[in-house]
């Protein structure tokens, strides 16, 4: 994993966030152009900053650093499942099983 991986991931998540890049940068204790600066290679975030970025955007570090690309929708679903009650997870599994069955007329 190289620094461009971290740059790319931070930009992807920042763009998908409901927070602006300026807001994320400010919450991280930087000037408002920090996240865009990470994206274009001007700044290299320390590991602690990446972890705080994950916390701010409610992303697990495992999802952030996963090299096998999950779509952002898949990552969102994973995050929701981790927070769900066990009975709701079981219900979701049953719904997904039903959705995978072939459609019959």
BELNOR-V28740 format. One record per backbone hydrogen bond with DSSP energy under -0.5 kcal/mol. NH is the residue of the N-H (numbers start at 1). CO is the residue of the C=O. E is the energy in kcal/mol with one decimal. If there is no record, write none. Layout:
NH | CO | E
NH | CO | E
//
This chain:
5 | 2 | -1.2
6 | 2 | -1.0
7 | 3 | -2.3
8 | 4 | -2.6
9 | 5 | -2.6
10 | 6 | -2.6
11 | 7 | -2.1
12 | 8 | -2.6
13 | 9 | -2.7
14 | 10 | -2.5
15 | 11 | -2.5
16 | 12 | -1.6
17 | 13 | -1.0
24 | 20 | -2.5
25 | 21 | -2.7
26 | 22 | -2.5
27 | 23 | -2.5
28 | 24 | -1.6
29 | 26 | -1.7
30 | 25 | -2.5
34 | 31 | -1.9
37 | 33 | -2.1
38 | 34 | -2.2
39 | 35 | -2.3
40 | 36 | -1.6
41 | 38 | -1.3
42 | 37 | -1.9
43 | 37 | -1.4
45 | 43 | -0.6
50 | 46 | -2.0
51 | 47 | -2.6
52 | 48 | -2.0
53 | 49 | -2.6
54 | 50 | -2.3
55 | 51 | -2.1
56 | 52 | -2.7
57 | 53 | -1.9
58 | 54 | -0.5
58 | 55 | -1.0
59 | 54 | -2.9
64 | 60 | -2.4
65 | 61 | -2.7
66 | 62 | -0.8
69 | 67 | -0.8
75 | 71 | -2.4
76 | 72 | -2.3
77 | 73 | -2.4
78 | 74 | -2.4
79 | 75 | -2.3
80 | 76 | -2.3
81 | 77 | -2.5
82 | 78 | -2.2
83 | 79 | -1.1
84 | 80 | -0.9
84 | 81 | -0.6
88 | 85 | -0.6
89 | 85 | -2.1
90 | 86 | -2.2
91 | 87 | -1.8
92 | 88 | -2.6
93 | 89 | -2.4
94 | 90 | -2.0
95 | 91 | -2.3
96 | 92 | -2.7
97 | 93 | -2.3
98 | 94 | -2.0
99 | 95 | -2.2
100 | 96 | -1.2
101 | 97 | -0.6
101 | 98 | -1.0
//
